[in-house]
Amino acid sequence: MRKIAESFLMGHPDKLCDQVADTILDEFLRRDKETRANIEVFAGHGAMMISGEVDSRADFDVGQIAKKVYKDAGYDDEIEPFVHLGSMKREWSDAMAKNAASDHAVCYGYATKATREMLPAPVVYAHALARKIDEARQHNSAMQWIRPDGRVLVAMEGRDVTHVSVFVSHAKGTRVQEVHGGILEHVIKPVIGSVENVKLFVNPAGPFTQGGLSCYTGLSGRRAASDLYGGLIPHVNLSLSGKDPSHPSRSGTYMARYIARKLVNDGKATQALIKIVYVIGRADPIIVEATGDKGEDLTSYVLANFKLTIPEIVEQFQLKKPIYRAISTYGHVGVADLPWER
């Protein structure tokens, strides 16, 4: 059975909302590292709603940050942000003050020796293609017709790429041949290599000149599968963006990935799958399961060698630092400089 993964350009409406949520979170943490936040962003047709719960000593113009992220993504029109952030419920604030988890979360982590990034190969290729398109728009003078919205799909059978689909917005008047040829020569071939046996689809529906929030809607957290393992391992649709690290959906997911990498790097398995379950009001997980590629149970080893409470994870990875905008596109895992990837 083929394995398939998607990735999204930085100007895709859903990823725009992720970037806004995480950039706002970063600014709160930069001003007050004890910030507690659960920020959600919904946008479309020129408007953006920023809501959620925040407890912080920081005070700044949230709307201006949203506008800047929108411009940084490559758009030259305007959006109108509406900000309505409330405070967290007293019960939740009390729980977090005791260093307990602020929510329920089922966190999965995975690693494999199959790729340098220790991720499934379709995920690696999809993110690499999306990043390459964004870089071409920003830096390649021959590709200035690219516009910010778009997405990529990669299908593989075994080690072979069988299908690549690129849906990329472009300037009006750009010839179809220029779009197809430019994406093939400047994006697909540099990433994939030979495409002799690959079925390629570039804007298969025809011209794509209207994109982004001017005509579509976006929602933070909607692309959580793409942010992690492409839906190729068990997955609960946990939104990561906009959440401070007291949320186990964020810190627990990063720890699960870290453990999986360590098990593979230490020779315990060639693939590892981790499940960690947290419930609101408790700092430690109620369920931990670790499995190797041959079905071996590695749970006892994990429990004996890794610290799994939320405060310990936050401290180990220094998660109160403003690091989140940088990972709100092209995936939260598989990036070498991240503390849970070391």
Secondary structure, DSSP 8 states (H G I E B T S, - for coil): --EEEEEE-TTSHHHHHHHHHHHHHHHHHHH-TT-EEEEEEEEETTEEEEEEEEE-S----HHHHHHHHHHHTT--S--EEEEEEE---HHHHHHHHTT--SS-EEEEEEEETTSTTSS-HHHHHHHHHHHHHHHHHHH-GGGTTEEEEEEEEEEEETTEEEEEEEEEEE-TT--HHHHHHHHIIIIIHHHH---TT-EEEESTTS-----GGGTSEEETTTTHHHHTTTTSS-------TTB-TTSHHHHHHHHHHHHHHHHHHTTS-SEEEEEEEE-TT-SS-SEEEEEETT--B-HHHHHHH---SHHHHHHHHTTTSS-SGGGSSS-SSS-TTSGGG-
